[in-house]
Amino acid sequence: MATKTTKKDSILPPEFHGVAYIAGLRGVGKSTLAAQADVPGNTAFLDFDDGKGRELDEQLHFGLYIDVMAEIAQQHGREWKPAQMHVMLDSLIDRIEPGRYTVCILDNIDAIEVALAERVRRDPTAYGIEPDKARSGKFGGVWPAVNGLVSGLVSAIHARGVMLVIAVAHTKAVWGAGGQVPNKWRPRGVERWQQMSILSLV
């Protein structure tokens, strides 16, 4: 399900171009913060988190809102496979009308990375990864190539005229020799998001 409204005057500073990375525990307001980068009518919100952004869309009326998980479940059932998401990614980018949006929110990046990892596993040599490393996970497995695919995904979104791509990520616990380290968290996602980021918030 997607919704559209007419483009509005932007409040996004023209020099604010690139990637922003917002990470944190569930329920702390990451999506709400991301949704305020520009007026909602200029925002494309790709919801990879089981419709979590639907309530925001009902309140704010994004220029484009896609409940990705609902769509893939409708096509393939609740037990969808990474290969199906990998195929769907390109069509999602195609649905971002060129020159129409200033901000694209990817909330959250877990499912995107799973899909990109599947893309590499299907043909690892095309991405410079030895098949045995892709299978075993040795020396990073497929993830070095996923870094490159993240860059390509962001570039494809920018090519649609989007100025700012906001990657929303969860955090994971930090573990030490004695178990989980209290009150310590590490942002999820491959490092390329943060390498590209012009603004990172945790």
N, C-alpha and C positions, 0 to 999 in steps of 0.2 A: 504494500500500500504506500503510495507516495502522494504528497501534497505540494502544491505550488502556489506562490503568490507573486505579485509584481515587484520588480526590483525597486529598492528604496535608496535614498541618499545615504552614503556610507559614513560611519563615524570612525572607521578603521584608519589610523594614520597611514598615509601612502608609503612611508618607508618601512612599515611593519610587514615585511614580505619574507616568507620562508615557512618554518615549522615551529610550533610551540608544543611542548611536551608537559602534560599534567598527570602526575601519578599520586596515588594515595589509597587509603583503605576504602572499602565500600561505604557509601552513605555520607561522605564528608563534604560533598558539594562540587566534585570535579566537573561533572556535566553541566551543572548550573553555571559555574564560572566560565566554562568554555562557551556556553550559549550567549554570553554577554560581550563577546569580542566585537561584534558588529550588530546592527539592527537585525532582528530575526529573519526578516524578509530576504536578506542577503546571505543567509546561512544555509548550506547543505549539510544535513545531519544524517550520517550513515550509522545506524544503530545496530551494533553487533552484540548487544547485551540483552537479548530476550525482551525487547520492547521497553527497556527501562526509560528511554527517552520519549516515549509516547506521551506521557503526562506533561513533559516540558513542551512538546509540540502543541498539545491541546491548549496550553496557556499562552504560548508565544507565537505560534503559527510560523514555523520556519519556511523559508522559500522552497526547500525540498526536504522532506523527511522520508527515509526508507527504513522500515523495520526489516532488516536483512534476515534475521533469524526466523521471523515469521514467514517470509517469502521462501526461504530454503526449506523450511519445514513443510510448507504447503506443496512444494514441488517434490520433495524427497522423503518426507516423514520426519519425525522428531529425531530419529537416529541417523542424521545426515553424516556423510563422510567428508573428510578434508578434500578429497578429489572434487567433490561437487562444489564446495566453496571456492576452490582454486579456479574452476571454470567460471563461476559467477562473478569473480572480482572484476574482470575486464568489462562485463556488461554493466556493472554498477558505475564504473567510471564513465561509460558512454552515456549514462542517464544524467550526468551533470551537464546541463545546457551551457555551451561555450559562452563566455562573457557575461554570464548571468549572476554568478555568486562570487563574493569576496572571501568567504570563509567556508572551509569544509572540515567538519568534525568527524573523526574516526573514533567511535566509542563502543567498545574498547578494542585495543589492538591484538588481543590474544588470538581471536579467530582468524584475523588477517595473517598473523605469523604462521599459524598452523596451516593455512591454505598455501602460503608461499613455500613453506617447508615441503609440502606435498608436491608442489610444482618442481622443486629441485629433485626430490626422490624419484620422480617419474623419468627424469633424464639427467642424472647428475653430471655426466661428462660435458653436457652443453653449458654447464655453469662452472666448469673447472674443478669439479669434485669427483674423486675416484669412487666408483661404485661400492667398493668394500667399506670405505669410510662412511659413505651415506647410509649403508646398512647397519654398520656397527656403532656409529656415533663417535668413532675415534677422531682425534684432532679436530673436534668441533662438529663433526658430522656434516650436516647440510647447512648449519647456521652461518658459516662465513658467506655462503652464497645468498642466504636470506637477507643479509645486510645489503647486498647489492640490489636485490629485488625491492627492498623497501625504498631505496633511492629512486628506482624506476617508477614505483607506484606513486610516490610524491611528485615526481616530475610529470607524470601523466595527469595528475590532478591540477598541477600548476598550468599545464598546457591548455586546460579548459578555461583559463582566465582567473582561477582562484589565487588570491594573494597569500592567504594564510591557511595552512593545514594544521589542525590541532589534533595531536595524538593523545588519547586518554588511556592511561594504563593503571592497572592495579599494582599493589605491592605484595611482596612475599616475605615470609619470616627469614631471619638470619639465624643460622645454626652454628654453634661452636662445639668444642670437644665435650662440653657438659650438657649439650642439648640446645634448645632454642634460647637465643639471647633475648632477654626481656626488653621490650620497648625499642627493638631494632628492626628496621624494615628495609627491604631493597626493592627498588622499582623493577617491575617486570618489563620484558621486551628486549629485543636485540639492541646493541649499543648504537646502531646507526641513527635511531630516532634522536638520541641525545646529542650525537655528533652533529646532526643537522640543525638542532634546535637553536633558535635565537632567544628563546625564553623557556626555561625549565622550572616547573613548580612542583614541589613535593609536599 
